[in-house]
């Protein structure tokens, strides 16, 4: 059958969703189906346990492969998000060994760079991961920490970041010390709550098996049997970074994450994250991983925004 206006062949396709929860594939209010329909220019209709596709034959063929892959992912216990769909063209084949299993969800790397990152977390005791916003630096590290903690391989999870204001003066913050510093640590709490149940988090924080604290709290401590994550490390000074790295105790693993294009220190040359890239580069047992723009898995516009800023910075350097 041909489209009389375009002279292109039309086709129809049907998929059965029996055996899976349609919500995991289609999203809230079928938002995933709406996204794919717009992305491919194909009509997608959900009726009961069936999905019907109507459109140009070539587009239907591509979308058919997409749906087969997505259905397989759901059968493996994964919930499909719009972020998965927007970056799905670069999703590599992932084995069960590379899947991170946490109490609330299974997390899988979506790009080759993320696969390299997770391999480093498995194989090295100190991993420093740099990359632009949206590449999953912190989220994947927290997911791996939760998985290994739940398996009993680490006794504690320690999440920390420097309390540095991002280019704006917040002034006086009301409340006790915890209420003052919690806004800086909120991204770490958010990641935890996506991966673990609220009551378990509350219990672990109360008995100090999970600790979310400013970097200054690490001074003078010996952190044994812990999975330790330093987030926003680009805003850590050289002395702070040395202090943090020398807290590593027996049976512990640490992951350092940061975006070197978003340093909020007054003097960029004082960044501890930049410093360790050449000071510690030759030490066996320490792995540096660099994620690129191609590893961005947030909203598609994030990648374009990051690239636009890079163009502006490079043009200034050439001027």
ZIKA-V239021 format. One line per field, one symbol per residue. burial: 1 if it has 9 or more other ideal C-beta (glycine too) atoms within 8 Angstrom, else 0. A space follows every 10 residues. Layout:
burial=???
This chain:
burial=0010000111 1010101001 0101111001 1111111001 0101010001 1111111011 1111011111 1011010101 0111111101 1001000111 0100011111 1011111111 1001011111 1111111111 1111111110 0001011111 1101000000 0000000011 1101101110 1110110001 1001100011 1111100100 0011111111 1111111101 1111101110 0111111111 0011100001 1111111000 0000011110 1110111000 0110011011 001000000
